[in-house]
Amino acid sequence: MSHISGLRRYLARLAQQLASHKRLLALGGAGLGCLVLAGLWAGHLGFGGSLPEIEAKKGSALTVKPGNALVHRDGNQLIFAHVTGIRPGNAHLFVRFQSATGWEPATMEASPDPGGGTSYRFIFAGIPENVEYYITAGPLTSPHYHLHVVDLPPAKTASLSIADDVDGPAVGE
């Protein structure tokens, strides 16, 4: 009988250990679930996750200047983006050079705008080859534009003439 009572005690201890392991698994699963929910909630609020999208209002617009343009090889080009109807937190320019396969993002610099909208700017410096670009600001996306690089012939000579106007301009001009 002692073997049977010893076996009963062993089985009772084993059942108790399994019950504590089940509790541990259940508590661990509940804790993991809480962490997942907290992460989703934090992302919804904008803490560590993606910020909620700004909804585009009717009448909102994104205007890009110069759009398509010709630029001198290794020249510079200033790009302006003007947003009306919404106030996005920032604007991004996406660029793909002719020799590249993928798009490269760049954050545009906020620019003063006395007209009630929001403006941004970006300067392409030393453009070596043709460039395709577009801009996003909040939910707005511009069309794709191209900067075409041209090789201008070098100037061989330059002349400057200064006219001497002794009498000055005529009255009424």
Secondary structure as the mmCIF struct_conf table of DSSP 4:
data_model
#
loop_
_struct_conf.conf_type_id
_struct_conf.id
_struct_conf.beg_label_comp_id
_struct_conf.beg_label_asym_id
_struct_conf.beg_label_seq_id
_struct_conf.end_label_comp_id
_struct_conf.end_label_asym_id
_struct_conf.end_label_seq_id
HELX_RH_AL_P HELX_RH_AL_P1 SER A 2 LEU A 45
TURN_TY1_P TURN_TY1_P1 GLY A 46 GLY A 46
BEND BEND1 PHE A 47 GLY A 49
HELX_LH_PP_P HELX_LH_PP_P1 SER A 50 LYS A 57
TURN_TY1_P TURN_TY1_P2 LYS A 58 GLY A 59
STRN STRN1 ALA A 61 LYS A 65
BEND BEND2 PRO A 66 PRO A 66
BEND BEND3 ASN A 68 ASN A 68
STRN STRN2 ALA A 69 HIS A 72
TURN_TY1_P TURN_TY1_P3 ARG A 73 ASP A 74
STRN STRN3 GLY A 75 THR A 84
BEND BEND4 GLY A 85 ILE A 86
BEND BEND5 GLY A 89 GLY A 89
STRN STRN4 ALA A 91 PHE A 97
TURN_TY1_P TURN_TY1_P4 GLN A 98 SER A 99
BEND BEND6 THR A 101 GLY A 102
STRN STRN5 GLU A 104 THR A 107
HELX_LH_PP_P HELX_LH_PP_P2 MET A 108 MET A 108
STRN STRN6 GLU A 109 SER A 111
TURN_TY1_P TURN_TY1_P5 PRO A 114 GLY A 115
BEND BEND7 GLY A 116 GLY A 117
STRN STRN7 THR A 118 ILE A 127
BEND BEND8 GLU A 129 GLU A 129
STRN STRN8 VAL A 131 ALA A 137
TURN_TY1_P TURN_TY1_P6 GLY A 138 PRO A 139
STRN STRN9 LEU A 140 THR A 141
HELX_LH_PP_P HELX_LH_PP_P3 SER A 142 HIS A 144
STRN STRN10 TYR A 145 VAL A 150
HELX_LH_PP_P HELX_LH_PP_P4 LEU A 152 ALA A 155
BEND BEND9 VAL A 166 ASP A 167
BEND BEND10 PRO A 169 PRO A 169
HELX_LH_PP_P HELX_LH_PP_P5 ALA A 170 ALA A 170
TURN_TY1_P TURN_TY1_P7 VAL A 171 GLY A 172
#
